[in-house]
Amino acid sequence: MMMVKNKKLVLLVVLAAVAGIAVFMFVTKDSAQAETSTPTSDSEGKVAEAVEIPRKFGFPIDSFTVVENTVQRNEFLGSILAPYNVDPVTIANLAAKSKSVFDVRRIAAGNEYTIFCTKDSVPKALYFVYQPNAIDYIIYDLRDSITITTGKREVTTKVQTASGVITSSLYEALDKAGTDPALAMKLADIYAWTIDFYKIQRGDFFKVIYEQRYVKDKPVETGQVKSAIFSHQGDTFYAFYFQPDTSQVGDYYDENGKSLRKAFLKAPLKFSRITSRFTMRRFHPVQKTWKAHLGTDYGAPTGTPIICTGNGTVIESAYTANNGNYVKVRHNSTYTTQYLHMSRRAVKKGETVRQGQVIGYVGSTGLATGPHVCYRFWKNGVQVDPYKQKFPAATPIPDHAMQAFNDFKQEQQQQLQSIDMQTMANK
């Protein structure tokens, strides 16, 4: 008899547990729906389809007072949050905790932010979201204990084309095409070893196939250039981005599979103007005498980044009365370069530097009448004109990858040829 009672008791416990699970699942399901949707009913009482609640950065916006704005000049974290009842202690804690994720001192004018506040007569900030760019964002949870998370907005990528004829500059041609002028920087990087962009002429033209990135159909940044053709002074220069295999990083190659990357960049600045060339006889503007000028001067605004034209080791980083702030780099047993008149130096003696690395900034220190960099070039211990030197190409595409490259090249060439020069940007 006792055994029968025990069996009944166990059965009742099991049934109660099952019922509890069913209730829990029902409540959980309803709660999940409440977070994402609001059910509606028609006049007959029938339940219609759920209405999706708008969200921003994952938060249901109807649950908050949402403030969207951009950082103004001379505006900082404290001045942004203080009007929303965030006390100085909380702001200081936020700044301290954020250092390993994002230094709040780098909050910059023009960038967007969003504040999620309570729906009170005196709103208090609960979450602060800062966007250092159009894709990345940082969420600061300002409630009981500050927590920091990062995220990225959903990005879509489309392949686009652009073309143009140079009338003044590459920037202007792209701007007229309705294309992001930042593409000019990418083309300058790709062709840095091949084309002297200080010498491009009226009538030069280009065609390019590239990736454009979007957030909610709004263009946010130019992605990778897939291929390009640039006609300069009657010569045609191709560039194809290709990755020989998974063990190597991709690079840009010409139509013969040779790398466009050579031993030295054409110049130590991205864009500027040559104000004085290498010559054995020049009237010095400061010393007022005729003498050799064994360098190439590039005029540019003070503070413009100066980049190292090749890999090497810094052998001098100093100041002299004539050279001002300068950096000298030994690239190998044959070549050495020097960069004069900097406003400030960014590297120290003994440092290893890479091609394209910023090593200083344009200035007018030493014997200089205006902001510029004097670029000097040695070959076997003798100063020479870098524009008259020929440098070997980097590693070409290996034999085992040539067939794949040729197939890709043929496809890209056909697409480049099909780009209408009259249509400056095809979407």
C-alpha positions as CSV (number, residue, x, y, z in Angstrom):
1,M,0.0,0.0,0.0
2,M,2.8,2.3,0.9
3,M,4.5,1.6,-2.5
4,V,1.3,2.6,-4.4
5,K,1.1,5.9,-2.4
6,N,4.8,6.6,-3.2
7,K,4.2,5.9,-6.9
8,K,1.3,8.4,-6.9
9,L,3.4,11.0,-5.1
10,V,6.2,10.6,-7.7
11,L,3.6,10.9,-10.6
12,L,2.2,14.1,-9.1
13,V,5.7,15.6,-8.7
14,V,6.5,14.8,-12.3
15,L,3.2,16.3,-13.6
16,A,3.8,19.4,-11.6
17,A,7.3,19.8,-13.0
18,V,6.1,19.3,-16.5
19,A,3.4,21.9,-16.0
20,G,6.0,24.3,-14.5
21,I,8.2,23.9,-17.5
22,A,5.3,24.5,-19.8
23,V,4.3,27.7,-17.9
24,F,8.0,28.8,-17.9
25,M,8.3,28.3,-21.7
26,F,5.1,30.1,-22.3
27,V,6.2,33.1,-20.2
28,T,9.7,33.1,-21.7
29,K,8.2,33.0,-25.2
30,D,5.9,35.9,-24.5
31,S,8.7,37.9,-22.9
32,A,10.9,37.4,-26.0
33,Q,8.1,38.5,-28.2
34,A,7.5,41.6,-26.0
35,E,11.1,42.6,-26.6
36,T,10.9,42.5,-30.3
37,S,7.3,43.0,-31.3
38,T,4.0,44.4,-30.3
39,P,0.9,42.2,-31.1
40,T,-2.1,44.0,-32.5
41,S,-5.8,42.9,-33.0
42,D,-8.4,43.9,-35.5
43,S,-12.1,44.9,-34.8
44,E,-13.1,41.3,-34.5
45,G,-10.6,40.6,-31.9
46,K,-8.3,38.4,-34.1
47,V,-4.6,38.7,-33.4
48,A,-2.8,40.3,-36.3
49,E,0.9,39.9,-37.2
50,A,3.4,41.3,-34.6
51,V,4.8,44.7,-35.3
52,E,8.6,45.0,-35.1
53,I,9.9,47.5,-32.6
54,P,12.5,49.8,-34.1
55,R,16.0,49.3,-32.6
56,K,19.2,51.2,-32.7
57,F,22.5,49.6,-31.6
58,G,20.3,46.7,-30.2
59,F,18.1,49.0,-28.0
60,P,14.4,49.3,-28.5
61,I,14.1,53.0,-29.1
62,D,10.6,53.4,-27.8
63,S,11.9,52.5,-24.3
64,F,14.1,55.6,-24.1
65,T,14.4,59.2,-24.9
66,V,17.0,59.0,-27.7
67,V,19.4,61.9,-28.3
68,E,21.5,61.8,-31.5
69,N,24.1,64.4,-32.2
70,T,27.6,65.0,-33.5
71,V,30.6,66.0,-31.4
72,Q,31.2,69.8,-31.7
73,R,34.5,71.6,-31.7
74,N,36.0,71.9,-28.2
75,E,33.4,69.4,-26.9
76,F,34.5,66.6,-24.6
77,L,33.1,63.6,-22.9
78,G,32.2,65.5,-19.7
79,S,30.5,68.4,-21.6
80,I,28.5,65.8,-23.7
81,L,27.2,63.8,-20.7
82,A,26.8,66.4,-18.0
83,P,23.5,67.8,-19.3
84,Y,22.0,64.3,-19.0
85,N,22.7,64.0,-15.2
86,V,25.9,62.0,-15.4
87,D,28.1,63.1,-12.5
88,P,31.8,63.8,-12.8
89,V,32.8,60.7,-10.8
90,T,31.0,58.5,-13.2
91,I,32.6,60.3,-16.2
92,A,36.0,59.8,-14.6
93,N,35.4,56.1,-14.0
94,L,34.1,55.7,-17.6
95,A,37.3,57.4,-19.0
96,A,39.5,55.1,-16.8
97,K,37.7,51.9,-17.7
98,S,37.6,52.8,-21.4
99,K,41.4,53.2,-21.9
100,S,42.0,49.6,-22.9
101,V,39.1,49.8,-25.4
102,F,39.1,53.4,-26.6
103,D,40.8,56.5,-25.2
104,V,38.0,59.0,-24.7
105,R,40.5,61.8,-25.2
106,R,40.4,60.8,-28.9
107,I,36.7,61.7,-29.2
108,A,36.8,64.0,-32.3
109,A,34.6,66.8,-33.6
110,G,32.3,65.7,-36.4
111,N,31.8,62.1,-35.2
112,E,28.4,60.9,-34.2
113,Y,27.1,59.8,-30.8
114,T,23.8,58.6,-29.4
115,I,22.5,58.8,-25.8
116,F,19.7,56.6,-24.5
117,C,18.0,58.3,-21.5
118,T,15.2,57.6,-19.1
119,K,11.7,58.8,-20.1
120,D,11.5,61.2,-17.2
121,S,10.9,64.9,-17.0
122,V,14.6,65.2,-16.1
123,P,16.2,62.5,-18.4
124,K,19.2,60.6,-17.1
125,A,21.6,58.9,-19.5
126,L,21.6,55.1,-19.3
127,Y,23.7,54.3,-22.3
128,F,26.2,56.4,-24.3
129,V,27.2,55.1,-27.8
130,Y,30.2,56.8,-29.6
131,Q,31.0,56.2,-33.3
132,P,34.7,56.8,-34.1
133,N,33.9,56.1,-37.7
134,A,30.9,55.1,-39.8
135,I,31.3,51.4,-39.1
136,D,32.6,50.9,-35.5
137,Y,30.8,51.9,-32.3
138,I,31.4,51.7,-28.6
139,I,28.6,51.2,-26.1
140,Y,29.0,52.6,-22.5
141,D,26.5,51.2,-20.0
142,L,26.2,53.9,-17.4
143,R,24.0,52.1,-15.0
144,D,25.0,50.5,-11.7
145,S,28.6,49.6,-12.8
146,I,30.0,50.9,-16.0
147,T,30.5,48.2,-18.7
148,I,32.0,48.8,-22.2
149,T,31.3,46.8,-25.3
150,T,32.2,47.3,-29.0
151,G,30.4,46.5,-32.2
152,K,30.3,47.1,-35.9
153,R,27.3,48.2,-38.0
154,E,26.3,45.9,-40.8
155,V,28.3,46.6,-43.9
156,T,27.5,45.7,-47.4
157,T,30.1,45.8,-50.2
158,K,29.4,46.5,-53.9
159,V,31.9,46.4,-56.7
160,Q,31.9,49.7,-58.6
161,T,33.8,51.3,-61.4
162,A,35.1,54.8,-62.1
163,S,36.9,56.6,-64.9
164,G,38.2,60.0,-65.6
165,V,40.4,62.2,-67.7
166,I,42.9,64.4,-65.9
167,T,42.4,68.1,-66.4
168,S,44.0,69.4,-63.3
169,S,44.6,66.6,-60.7
170,L,43.5,63.1,-59.8
171,Y,41.5,64.4,-56.8
172,E,39.6,66.8,-59.0
173,A,38.9,64.1,-61.6
174,L,37.4,61.7,-59.0
175,D,35.5,64.6,-57.4
176,K,33.9,65.5,-60.7
177,A,33.1,61.8,-61.2
178,G,31.1,61.8,-58.0
179,T,33.5,59.3,-56.5
180,D,35.1,59.5,-53.1
181,P,38.4,61.4,-53.6
182,A,39.9,58.9,-51.0
183,L,40.2,56.6,-54.0
184,A,43.0,58.9,-55.2
185,M,45.0,58.0,-52.2
186,K,44.6,54.3,-52.9
187,L,45.6,54.7,-56.5
188,A,48.6,56.8,-55.4
189,D,49.6,54.0,-53.1
190,I,49.2,51.3,-55.8
191,Y,51.2,53.3,-58.4
192,A,53.6,54.9,-56.0
193,W,56.5,52.9,-57.5
194,T,55.5,53.4,-61.1
195,I,53.9,56.8,-61.7
196,D,55.1,60.1,-60.5
197,F,51.9,61.8,-59.5
198,Y,53.6,65.2,-59.4
199,K,54.1,64.9,-63.1
200,I,50.6,63.7,-64.3
201,Q,49.5,65.7,-67.3
202,R,46.3,67.0,-68.8
203,G,44.9,64.2,-70.9
204,D,46.1,61.4,-68.7
205,F,43.2,59.0,-67.9
206,F,42.3,56.2,-65.6
207,K,39.8,53.4,-65.2
208,V,39.3,51.5,-61.9
209,I,37.3,48.7,-60.5
210,Y,37.0,48.9,-56.7
211,E,34.8,48.0,-53.7
212,Q,32.6,50.5,-52.1
213,R,31.3,49.8,-48.6
214,Y,27.8,50.9,-47.4
215,V,25.9,51.1,-44.1
216,K,22.2,51.2,-44.8
217,D,22.7,52.2,-48.4
218,K,24.9,55.1,-47.4
219,P,28.5,55.0,-48.7
220,V,30.9,55.0,-45.8
221,E,34.3,54.1,-47.2
222,T,36.2,53.0,-50.3
223,G,37.3,49.4,-50.1
224,Q,40.0,47.5,-52.0
225,V,40.9,48.4,-55.6
226,K,40.5,45.2,-57.6
227,S,42.1,46.4,-60.8
228,A,43.0,49.6,-62.6
229,I,44.5,51.1,-65.7
230,F,46.3,54.4,-65.8
231,S,47.5,56.1,-69.0
232,H,50.3,58.5,-68.2
233,Q,52.4,60.4,-70.8
234,G,51.4,57.9,-73.5
235,D,52.3,54.8,-71.5
236,T,49.7,52.4,-70.1
237,F,50.1,51.0,-66.6
238,Y,47.9,48.1,-65.3
239,A,47.4,47.1,-61.7
240,F,45.7,43.8,-60.7
241,Y,45.3,42.8,-57.1
242,F,46.0,39.1,-56.8
243,Q,46.8,36.6,-54.0
244,P,49.1,33.8,-55.4
245,D,48.1,31.4,-52.6
246,T,46.8,31.3,-49.0
247,S,50.3,31.5,-47.6
248,Q,51.0,34.9,-49.1
249,V,49.4,38.2,-48.8
250,G,47.9,39.7,-51.9
251,D,49.7,42.4,-53.9
252,Y,49.4,44.5,-57.1
253,Y,50.9,43.2,-60.3
254,D,51.2,44.4,-63.9
255,E,49.9,42.5,-66.9
256,N,53.0,40.4,-67.0
257,G,52.7,39.2,-63.4
258,K,55.5,41.5,-62.1
259,S,54.9,43.3,-58.8
260,L,54.3,47.0,-58.9
261,R,56.2,47.3,-55.6
262,K,59.8,48.4,-56.1
263,A,62.6,49.1,-53.8
264,F,61.8,52.8,-53.3
265,L,58.7,55.0,-53.4
266,K,58.8,57.9,-55.9
267,A,58.6,60.6,-53.2
268,P,58.5,61.0,-49.4
269,L,55.1,62.7,-49.5
270,K,51.7,61.4,-50.8
271,F,50.8,64.7,-52.6
272,S,52.7,68.0,-52.9
273,R,54.7,69.9,-55.4
274,I,58.3,69.8,-56.4
275,T,59.8,73.3,-55.6
276,S,63.4,72.6,-56.4
277,R,65.1,69.7,-58.2
278,F,68.4,68.0,-57.9
279,T,71.0,70.2,-59.7
280,M,74.7,71.0,-59.7
281,R,73.9,74.8,-59.8
282,R,71.1,76.6,-57.9
283,F,70.8,80.0,-56.4
284,H,70.3,79.4,-52.7
285,P,67.4,81.5,-51.4
286,V,68.8,81.9,-47.9
287,Q,72.6,82.0,-48.5
288,K,72.2,84.1,-51.6
289,T,74.8,82.3,-53.6
290,W,75.1,79.8,-56.4
291,K,75.8,76.3,-55.3
292,A,74.9,72.7,-55.9
293,H,71.5,71.4,-54.6
294,L,72.0,67.7,-54.1
295,G,68.4,67.0,-53.2
296,T,64.8,67.3,-54.3
297,D,62.5,69.8,-52.4
298,Y,58.8,69.1,-52.0
299,G,56.7,72.0,-50.8
300,A,53.8,71.1,-48.5
301,P,51.9,72.5,-45.5
302,T,53.6,72.4,-42.1
303,G,52.7,69.1,-40.4
304,T,52.2,67.1,-43.5
305,P,53.4,63.5,-42.8
306,I,56.8,62.5,-44.3
307,I,57.1,58.8,-45.2
308,C,60.1,56.7,-45.6
309,T,60.6,55.7,-49.2
310,G,62.1,52.3,-48.4
311,N,62.7,49.7,-45.7
312,G,65.8,50.4,-43.6
313,T,67.4,51.4,-40.3
314,V,67.5,55.0,-38.9
315,I,71.2,55.9,-38.6
316,E,70.6,59.6,-37.7
317,S,67.8,61.5,-36.1
318,A,69.0,64.9,-35.0
319,Y,69.0,68.7,-35.5
320,T,71.7,70.9,-37.1
321,A,71.7,74.5,-38.0
322,N,71.6,73.9,-41.7
323,N,69.4,70.8,-41.9
324,G,67.1,71.6,-39.1
325,N,65.3,68.5,-37.8
326,Y,66.3,65.6,-40.1
327,V,66.3,61.8,-40.3
328,K,68.7,59.6,-42.3
329,V,67.9,56.0,-43.2
330,R,70.3,53.3,-44.4
331,H,68.4,50.9,-46.6
332,N,71.2,48.5,-47.5
333,S,74.9,48.6,-48.4
334,T,74.1,50.5,-51.6
335,Y,71.3,53.0,-50.8
336,T,70.7,55.7,-48.1
337,T,68.1,58.5,-47.9
338,Q,67.8,61.7,-45.8
339,Y,64.8,63.9,-45.0
340,L,65.5,67.5,-44.0
341,H,63.8,70.6,-42.4
342,M,61.1,68.6,-40.4
343,S,58.9,70.4,-37.9
344,R,59.4,67.3,-35.7
345,R,60.8,63.8,-36.0
346,A,58.8,60.6,-35.4
347,V,61.6,58.1,-35.2
348,K,64.8,57.6,-33.2
349,K,68.3,56.5,-34.2
350,G,68.5,52.7,-34.3
351,E,64.9,52.1,-35.2
352,T,63.9,49.8,-38.0
353,V,61.5,51.5,-40.4
354,R,59.2,50.2,-43.1
355,Q,58.4,51.6,-46.5
356,G,55.5,54.1,-46.2
357,Q,56.0,54.6,-42.5
358,V,55.7,58.1,-41.2
359,I,59.1,59.3,-39.9
360,G,58.5,63.0,-39.4
361,Y,56.4,66.0,-40.4
362,V,57.0,68.8,-42.8
363,G,58.4,72.0,-41.4
364,S,60.8,74.9,-42.1
365,T,63.6,74.3,-39.5
366,G,67.2,75.0,-40.5
367,L,68.1,76.9,-43.6
368,A,64.6,77.0,-45.1
369,T,62.4,79.8,-46.4
370,G,59.1,77.9,-46.1
371,P,57.6,74.6,-45.2
372,H,59.1,71.7,-47.3
373,V,61.1,68.5,-47.1
374,C,64.5,68.2,-48.8
375,Y,64.8,64.6,-49.9
376,R,68.4,63.4,-50.5
377,F,69.5,60.1,-52.0
378,W,72.8,58.3,-51.8
379,K,74.0,55.4,-54.0
380,N,77.3,53.8,-53.0
381,G,78.1,56.8,-50.9
382,V,77.5,59.4,-53.7
383,Q,74.5,61.7,-53.7
384,V,72.4,61.1,-56.9
385,D,69.1,62.2,-58.4
386,P,66.6,59.6,-57.4
387,Y,64.5,60.3,-60.5
388,K,67.2,58.9,-62.7
389,Q,67.6,55.6,-60.8
390,K,66.1,52.3,-61.9
391,F,65.2,49.9,-59.2
392,P,64.4,46.2,-59.4
393,A,60.8,45.0,-58.9
394,A,59.7,42.9,-56.0
395,T,59.0,39.2,-56.1
396,P,56.8,38.3,-59.2
397,I,54.0,35.8,-59.2
398,P,55.3,32.3,-58.8
399,D,55.0,29.9,-61.8
400,H,52.4,27.7,-60.1
401,A,50.0,30.6,-59.8
402,M,50.5,32.2,-63.3
403,Q,47.6,30.4,-64.9
404,A,45.2,31.5,-62.2
405,F,46.6,35.0,-62.5
406,N,46.2,35.1,-66.3
407,D,42.6,34.0,-66.0
408,F,41.9,36.7,-63.4
409,K,43.7,39.3,-65.4
410,Q,41.8,38.5,-68.6
411,E,38.5,38.9,-66.8
412,Q,39.5,42.2,-65.2
413,Q,40.9,43.6,-68.5
414,Q,37.6,42.9,-70.2
415,Q,35.7,44.7,-67.5
416,L,38.2,47.7,-67.6
417,Q,37.8,48.0,-71.3
418,S,34.0,48.0,-71.0
419,I,34.0,51.0,-68.7
420,D,32.6,54.0,-70.6
421,M,34.9,57.0,-70.3
422,Q,31.9,59.3,-70.6
423,T,30.3,57.8,-67.5
424,M,32.6,58.9,-64.8
425,A,31.2,56.6,-62.1
426,N,29.0,53.5,-62.8
427,K,27.1,52.2,-59.9
